[in-house]
């Protein structure tokens, strides 16, 4: 500590005679108060009485008078100086300035000690340290309270996201995630970039268009197959049944048809009992007028003209669909020699027996319709029947041929033949 300077509070110099300073009674101008240091009751009276009064008034630091008026005037002795620092009461945090009693109790005006070179420097340093601590705390609190963490925090966060200057730009997903996390509004550039990222590329558009074309084509093909395999049969059966009913009504009413028939005109009924087939026979082999309507067509025109059933000799040639449009000849490959094939007209029943089959032949092989067809097993003219259809199923690449020979001609007046009765 510094040297004691009692001369600032006294009118007499520190180095007066020992009688005045220590042994005498002392006057008002001495350095150490009213009583001499060694006199009776000088130390004890102050310690017991004056110090207690100072403590009661709140002027002492702990139990003694650190902040009272006796600091430089009366009680700056050795024992009284050691007491305030014997039991310090520091209850403040590490970086805050200790509170002196004058900051707590305000009953008595605080005493400001006289300026001193060393103590003033210490007080200034303590005040600066405390002010710095408070400023740092306020800055930390402001940074914590700020939603973006302050300008410095934002700069650090931007450096962590984007790297140093000259580094690669972040991807759109990371930028969007940072923007969503921070809640900051997007810039126009980022909005355009994200809009372009969401916009499908030309390759994506082309693949979508191709996929839609394929799907549409598949649906159309499915509808076409359903139409061919299902709807055409329903419609052809309805048309064939209507034609058969009309033909039978004409026969029952006695309406006689001429010897020749117009293309598409029905004139007979074909019965195949083994296959449970009853189908009208119309003139011609036109798809639109005859075959697609579920009927069987007679080769009666041009070079393919064949005989009628009532002819004395000849080959009665018929054609029909094997698949779709009523498919009357779908299962003729199941016929075996001896199976009945009956042709019913207005006046008679013509009964044929199946003789042979040609599983596959070329569509250009018209010799199968000759009066004596080669490969049929017939060797001389007679009354024959030829059934032709496409093969394999659902194609028209080849033809299948079935031949039969007439075994009975029965008038309608005699009733139905045994082949239709059984």
C-alpha positions as CSV (number, residue, x, y, z in Angstrom):
1,X,0.0,0.0,0.0
2,X,1.0,3.6,-0.3
3,X,2.6,5.7,2.5
4,X,0.3,7.3,4.9
5,X,-0.3,11.0,4.3
6,X,-2.0,12.4,7.3
7,X,-0.8,15.9,6.4
8,X,-3.7,16.2,3.9
9,X,-6.2,16.2,6.8
10,X,-4.1,18.1,9.3
11,X,-2.7,21.6,9.7
12,X,0.6,20.5,11.2
13,X,3.4,18.5,9.6
14,X,3.9,14.8,10.3
15,X,7.3,15.3,11.9
16,X,6.5,17.5,14.9
17,X,7.9,16.9,18.4
18,X,7.3,13.6,20.0
19,X,5.7,15.3,22.9
20,X,3.1,16.9,20.7
21,X,2.6,13.8,18.6
22,X,2.8,10.8,21.0
23,X,3.1,12.0,24.6
24,X,1.1,15.2,24.8
25,X,-2.6,15.7,25.0
26,X,-2.6,16.8,21.3
27,X,-4.3,19.9,19.9
28,X,-6.8,20.4,17.0
29,X,-4.0,20.5,14.5
30,X,-2.2,17.3,15.3
31,X,-2.1,14.4,12.9
32,X,-3.7,11.6,15.1
33,X,-6.7,13.1,16.8
34,X,-7.5,14.3,20.2
35,X,-5.7,11.9,22.4
36,X,-2.1,10.8,22.2
37,X,-1.4,7.3,20.8
38,X,0.0,6.0,24.1
39,X,-2.5,7.9,26.4
40,X,-5.0,6.1,28.4
41,X,-8.1,5.1,26.6
42,X,-7.0,6.4,23.2
43,X,-7.1,3.1,21.4
44,X,-9.6,1.3,23.5
45,X,-12.1,4.2,23.5
46,X,-12.2,4.4,19.8
47,X,-12.3,0.7,19.1
48,X,-15.0,0.1,21.6
49,X,-17.1,3.2,21.1
50,X,-16.4,5.1,17.9
51,X,-16.0,2.0,15.8
52,X,-19.3,0.6,17.0
53,X,-21.1,3.8,16.3
54,X,-19.7,3.8,12.8
55,X,-20.8,0.3,12.2
56,X,-24.3,1.1,13.4
57,X,-24.5,4.0,11.0
58,X,-23.6,1.8,8.0
59,X,-20.3,3.5,7.4
60,X,-18.0,0.5,7.9
61,X,-16.9,-2.0,5.3
62,X,-17.5,-5.1,7.3
63,X,-17.3,-4.7,11.1
64,X,-15.2,-1.5,11.0
65,X,-15.1,1.9,9.4
66,X,-13.7,1.5,5.9
67,X,-16.1,3.9,4.3
68,X,-16.7,6.3,7.2
69,X,-15.3,9.8,7.8
70,X,-12.6,8.3,10.1
71,X,-10.6,7.1,7.1
72,X,-8.1,9.9,7.0
73,X,-8.9,11.9,10.1
74,X,-8.8,9.9,13.3
75,X,-8.7,6.1,13.1
76,X,-6.1,5.1,10.6
77,X,-4.0,3.0,13.0
78,X,-2.4,-0.3,12.4
79,X,-5.0,-2.4,14.1
80,X,-8.0,-0.6,12.6
81,X,-6.4,-0.8,9.2
82,X,-5.9,-4.6,9.3
83,X,-9.5,-5.4,10.4
84,X,-11.4,-4.5,7.3
85,X,-9.3,-6.8,5.1
86,X,-9.2,-9.6,7.6
87,X,-12.7,-10.8,6.7
88,X,-13.6,-9.6,3.1
89,X,-17.1,-10.3,1.9
90,X,-17.0,-10.7,-1.9
91,X,-20.4,-12.0,-2.9
92,X,-20.5,-10.7,-6.5
93,X,-19.8,-12.8,-9.6
94,X,-16.2,-12.9,-11.1
95,X,-16.5,-10.2,-13.7
96,X,-18.6,-7.7,-11.8
97,X,-17.4,-5.0,-9.4
98,X,-17.9,-5.7,-5.7
99,X,-20.6,-3.7,-4.1
100,X,-19.5,-1.5,-1.2
101,X,-21.7,-0.8,1.7
102,X,-22.5,2.7,0.4
103,X,-24.1,1.0,-2.6
104,X,-26.5,-0.9,-0.4
105,X,-27.4,1.5,2.3
106,X,-28.1,5.1,1.5
107,X,-28.8,6.5,4.9
108,X,-25.5,8.3,5.0
109,X,-23.8,10.1,2.1
110,X,-20.9,8.0,0.6
111,X,-17.4,9.1,1.2
112,X,-15.2,9.6,-1.8
113,X,-11.6,8.9,-0.8
114,X,-8.9,11.4,-1.8
115,X,-7.2,10.8,-5.2
116,X,-4.2,8.6,-5.1
117,X,-2.0,7.6,-8.0
118,X,-2.0,3.9,-7.4
119,X,-5.5,3.4,-6.1
120,X,-7.0,5.6,-8.9
121,X,-5.2,3.4,-11.5
122,X,-6.6,0.3,-9.8
123,X,-10.1,1.6,-9.7
124,X,-9.9,2.7,-13.4
125,X,-8.7,-0.8,-14.4
126,X,-11.5,-2.5,-12.4
127,X,-14.1,-0.2,-13.9
128,X,-12.8,-0.8,-17.4
129,X,-12.8,-4.6,-16.9
130,X,-16.3,-4.6,-15.5
131,X,-17.5,-2.4,-18.3
132,X,-15.9,-4.7,-20.9
133,X,-17.6,-7.7,-19.2
134,X,-21.0,-6.0,-19.3
135,X,-20.5,-5.0,-22.9
136,X,-19.6,-8.6,-23.9
137,X,-22.6,-10.0,-22.0
138,X,-24.9,-7.5,-23.7
139,X,-23.4,-8.4,-27.1
140,X,-23.9,-12.1,-26.4
141,X,-27.5,-11.5,-25.3
142,X,-28.2,-9.4,-28.4
143,X,-26.8,-12.2,-30.6
144,X,-28.9,-14.8,-28.8
145,X,-32.0,-12.6,-29.1
146,X,-31.5,-11.9,-32.8
147,X,-33.4,-14.4,-35.0
148,X,-30.4,-14.5,-37.5
149,X,-27.7,-14.5,-34.9
150,X,-26.3,-11.0,-35.7
151,X,-24.3,-9.8,-38.7
152,X,-21.2,-11.7,-37.7
153,X,-23.1,-14.9,-37.1
154,X,-24.8,-14.5,-40.5
155,X,-21.4,-14.0,-42.2
156,X,-20.0,-17.1,-40.6
157,X,-23.1,-19.1,-41.5
158,X,-22.8,-17.9,-45.1
159,X,-19.2,-18.9,-45.2
160,X,-20.0,-22.4,-43.9
161,X,-22.7,-22.8,-46.5
162,X,-20.9,-21.4,-49.5
163,X,-17.3,-21.8,-48.7
164,X,-14.7,-19.1,-49.3
165,X,-14.7,-16.8,-52.2
166,X,-14.0,-18.6,-55.4
167,X,-15.4,-22.0,-54.2
168,X,-18.2,-23.8,-56.0
169,X,-21.7,-22.7,-55.7
170,X,-24.0,-24.8,-53.5
171,X,-26.6,-27.0,-55.1
172,X,-30.2,-25.8,-55.4
173,X,-31.4,-28.4,-52.9
174,X,-29.0,-27.1,-50.2
175,X,-29.8,-23.5,-50.9
176,X,-33.5,-24.2,-50.7
177,X,-33.1,-26.1,-47.5
178,X,-31.1,-23.2,-46.0
179,X,-33.7,-20.7,-47.1
180,X,-36.5,-22.8,-45.7
181,X,-34.7,-23.2,-42.4
182,X,-33.9,-19.5,-42.1
183,X,-37.3,-18.3,-43.3
184,X,-35.7,-15.6,-45.4
185,X,-37.5,-14.8,-48.7
186,X,-36.0,-16.1,-51.9
187,X,-34.5,-13.9,-54.4
188,X,-35.7,-13.6,-58.0
189,X,-32.7,-15.5,-59.2
190,X,-33.3,-18.4,-56.8
191,X,-37.0,-18.4,-57.7
192,X,-36.2,-18.6,-61.4
193,X,-33.6,-21.3,-60.8
194,X,-36.1,-23.4,-58.8
195,X,-38.8,-22.8,-61.4
196,X,-36.5,-24.1,-64.1
197,X,-35.6,-27.1,-61.9
198,X,-39.2,-28.0,-61.5
199,X,-40.0,-27.6,-65.2
200,X,-39.8,-31.0,-67.0
201,X,-37.0,-31.4,-69.5
202,X,-37.6,-32.1,-73.2
203,X,-36.6,-35.7,-72.7
204,X,-39.1,-36.1,-69.9
205,X,-41.8,-34.6,-72.1
206,X,-40.9,-36.9,-75.0
207,X,-40.9,-40.0,-72.8
208,X,-44.3,-39.0,-71.4
209,X,-45.7,-38.5,-75.0
210,X,-44.3,-41.8,-76.1
211,X,-45.8,-43.5,-73.0
212,X,-49.2,-42.0,-73.7
213,X,-49.0,-43.1,-77.3
214,X,-48.2,-46.7,-76.2
215,X,-51.0,-46.7,-73.6
216,X,-53.5,-45.4,-76.1
217,X,-52.4,-47.9,-78.7
218,X,-52.6,-50.7,-76.2
219,X,-56.1,-49.6,-75.2
220,X,-57.2,-49.4,-78.8
221,X,-55.8,-52.8,-79.6
222,X,-57.5,-54.3,-76.6
223,X,-60.8,-52.8,-77.7
224,X,-60.2,-54.1,-81.3
225,X,-59.5,-57.6,-80.0
226,X,-62.6,-57.5,-77.8
227,X,-64.6,-56.3,-80.8
228,X,-63.3,-59.1,-83.1
229,X,-63.5,-62.0,-80.7
230,X,-66.6,-61.1,-78.8
231,X,-68.8,-58.4,-80.4
232,X,-68.6,-59.7,-84.0
233,X,-69.8,-63.1,-82.9
234,X,-72.7,-61.6,-81.0
235,X,-73.7,-59.5,-84.0
236,X,-73.2,-62.3,-86.6
237,X,-75.2,-64.8,-84.6
238,X,-78.1,-62.3,-84.3
239,X,-78.0,-61.6,-88.1
240,X,-77.7,-65.3,-88.9
241,X,-80.7,-66.2,-86.7
242,X,-82.7,-63.5,-88.2
243,X,-82.0,-64.7,-91.7
244,X,-82.8,-68.3,-90.8
245,X,-86.1,-67.3,-89.3
246,X,-87.0,-65.2,-92.3
247,X,-86.1,-68.1,-94.6
248,X,-88.2,-70.6,-92.7
249,X,-91.2,-68.2,-92.6
250,X,-91.0,-67.9,-96.4
251,X,-91.0,-71.7,-96.7
252,X,-93.9,-72.1,-94.4
253,X,-96.0,-69.4,-96.2
254,X,-95.5,-71.3,-99.6
255,X,-93.4,-68.5,-101.1
256,X,-91.4,-70.1,-103.8
257,X,-87.9,-68.8,-104.6
258,X,-86.7,-68.9,-108.2
259,X,-83.9,-71.3,-109.4
260,X,-81.2,-68.6,-109.2
261,X,-80.4,-66.3,-106.3
262,X,-79.1,-62.8,-105.9
263,X,-75.7,-62.4,-104.1
264,X,-76.3,-62.4,-100.4
265,X,-79.7,-64.0,-100.7
266,X,-80.3,-67.0,-98.4
267,X,-81.7,-70.1,-100.0
268,X,-80.9,-73.1,-97.6
269,X,-79.8,-74.2,-94.1
270,X,-76.7,-76.1,-93.3
271,X,-76.9,-78.6,-90.4
272,X,-73.8,-80.3,-88.8
273,X,-75.3,-82.3,-85.9
274,X,-72.0,-83.3,-84.4
275,X,-70.9,-79.7,-84.0
276,X,-74.4,-78.4,-83.2
277,X,-74.3,-76.0,-86.1
278,X,-77.4,-74.6,-87.9
279,X,-76.5,-71.8,-90.2
280,X,-78.1,-70.1,-93.3
281,X,-76.5,-70.6,-96.7
282,X,-76.5,-67.5,-98.9
283,X,-75.4,-66.9,-102.5
284,X,-71.8,-65.7,-102.9
285,X,-68.7,-65.6,-100.7
286,X,-68.6,-61.8,-100.0
287,X,-67.4,-61.0,-96.6
288,X,-69.6,-57.9,-96.2
289,X,-72.8,-59.5,-97.6
290,X,-72.5,-63.1,-96.4
291,X,-69.6,-64.3,-94.4
292,X,-69.3,-61.4,-91.9
293,X,-73.0,-61.7,-91.2
294,X,-72.5,-65.2,-89.8
295,X,-73.8,-67.1,-92.8
296,X,-72.1,-69.7,-95.1
297,X,-71.5,-68.7,-98.7
298,X,-72.0,-70.7,-101.9
299,X,-69.3,-70.6,-104.6
300,X,-71.7,-69.6,-107.4
301,X,-69.9,-66.9,-109.3
302,X,-67.2,-66.7,-111.9
303,X,-64.5,-69.4,-112.2
304,X,-65.3,-70.6,-108.7
305,X,-68.9,-71.4,-109.6
306,X,-70.0,-74.8,-108.2
307,X,-73.1,-77.0,-108.6
308,X,-76.3,-76.7,-106.5
309,X,-77.4,-79.6,-104.2
310,X,-80.2,-80.7,-106.5
311,X,-77.8,-81.1,-109.5
312,X,-77.5,-84.7,-110.8
313,X,-73.7,-84.5,-110.6
314,X,-71.3,-81.9,-109.3
315,X,-69.5,-80.4,-106.3
316,X,-71.5,-78.2,-103.9
317,X,-68.8,-75.8,-102.6
318,X,-69.3,-73.7,-99.3
319,X,-67.1,-71.3,-97.4
320,X,-67.3,-70.0,-93.9
321,X,-65.3,-68.2,-91.1
322,X,-63.4,-70.3,-88.7
323,X,-63.0,-67.5,-86.2
324,X,-65.0,-64.3,-85.5
325,X,-68.2,-63.2,-87.2
326,X,-70.2,-66.2,-86.0
327,X,-67.3,-68.7,-86.7
328,X,-69.6,-71.5,-88.1
329,X,-66.7,-73.6,-89.3
330,X,-64.5,-73.3,-86.2
331,X,-64.5,-77.0,-85.3
332,X,-64.8,-78.7,-88.7
333,X,-61.4,-80.2,-88.1
334,X,-63.2,-82.5,-85.5
335,X,-65.3,-84.2,-88.2
336,X,-64.4,-87.8,-88.9
337,X,-65.4,-89.9,-91.9
338,X,-69.1,-91.0,-91.7
339,X,-70.3,-87.8,-89.8
340,X,-73.5,-86.3,-91.1
341,X,-73.7,-83.0,-93.1
342,X,-77.3,-82.0,-94.0
343,X,-78.4,-79.3,-96.4
344,X,-82.1,-78.2,-96.0
345,X,-83.9,-76.4,-98.8
346,X,-87.5,-75.4,-99.4
347,X,-88.4,-78.8,-100.9
348,X,-85.8,-81.4,-99.8
349,X,-83.2,-82.5,-97.4
350,X,-79.8,-83.5,-98.8
351,X,-77.8,-85.8,-96.5
352,X,-73.9,-86.1,-97.0
353,X,-71.4,-88.3,-95.2
354,X,-68.0,-86.8,-94.4
355,X,-65.4,-88.6,-96.6
356,X,-62.0,-87.0,-96.1
357,X,-60.1,-83.9,-94.9
358,X,-57.2,-81.8,-96.3
359,X,-55.8,-80.1,-93.2
360,X,-53.6,-77.5,-95.0
361,X,-53.5,-76.2,-98.5
362,X,-52.8,-72.9,-100.3
363,X,-55.5,-70.4,-100.8
364,X,-54.8,-70.5,-104.5
365,X,-55.6,-74.2,-104.7
366,X,-59.0,-73.9,-106.4
367,X,-58.8,-77.5,-107.7
368,X,-60.5,-78.6,-104.4
369,X,-63.8,-77.2,-105.9
370,X,-63.6,-79.2,-109.2
371,X,-66.5,-81.7,-109.9
372,X,-64.1,-84.5,-109.0
373,X,-61.6,-82.8,-106.6
374,X,-58.1,-84.3,-106.5
375,X,-57.0,-85.5,-103.1
376,X,-60.5,-86.1,-102.0
377,X,-60.5,-89.8,-102.7
378,X,-63.2,-89.6,-105.3
379,X,-62.4,-91.2,-108.6
380,X,-65.5,-90.5,-110.7
381,X,-68.2,-87.8,-111.0
382,X,-70.8,-87.8,-108.3
383,X,-72.8,-85.5,-105.9
384,X,-70.2,-84.1,-103.6
385,X,-70.0,-81.3,-101.0
386,X,-66.8,-79.3,-100.1
387,X,-66.4,-77.1,-96.9
388,X,-63.5,-74.6,-97.0
389,X,-62.2,-72.4,-94.1
390,X,-59.1,-70.6,-93.0
391,X,-56.3,-72.2,-90.9
392,X,-54.6,-71.9,-88.5
393,X,-57.1,-70.3,-86.2
394,X,-57.2,-66.5,-86.2
395,X,-55.2,-66.4,-89.4
396,X,-56.0,-66.7,-93.2
397,X,-52.6,-68.0,-94.3
398,X,-53.8,-71.4,-95.4
399,X,-57.1,-73.3,-96.1
400,X,-58.6,-76.4,-94.6
401,X,-60.8,-78.6,-96.8
402,X,-63.5,-81.1,-95.8
403,X,-65.2,-83.3,-98.4
404,X,-68.4,-85.3,-98.2
405,X,-70.6,-87.5,-100.5
406,X,-74.3,-87.4,-100.8
407,X,-76.0,-90.5,-99.5
408,X,-79.7,-89.4,-99.3
409,X,-82.1,-86.9,-100.9
410,X,-85.3,-86.7,-98.9
411,X,-88.4,-84.6,-99.7
412,X,-89.7,-82.4,-96.9
413,X,-93.1,-84.1,-97.2
414,X,-91.5,-87.3,-95.7
415,X,-90.2,-85.4,-92.7
416,X,-86.7,-84.9,-91.4
417,X,-84.0,-87.4,-92.1
418,X,-82.6,-89.7,-89.4
419,X,-79.5,-87.5,-89.0
420,X,-81.6,-84.6,-87.8
421,X,-84.0,-86.6,-85.7
422,X,-81.5,-88.5,-83.7
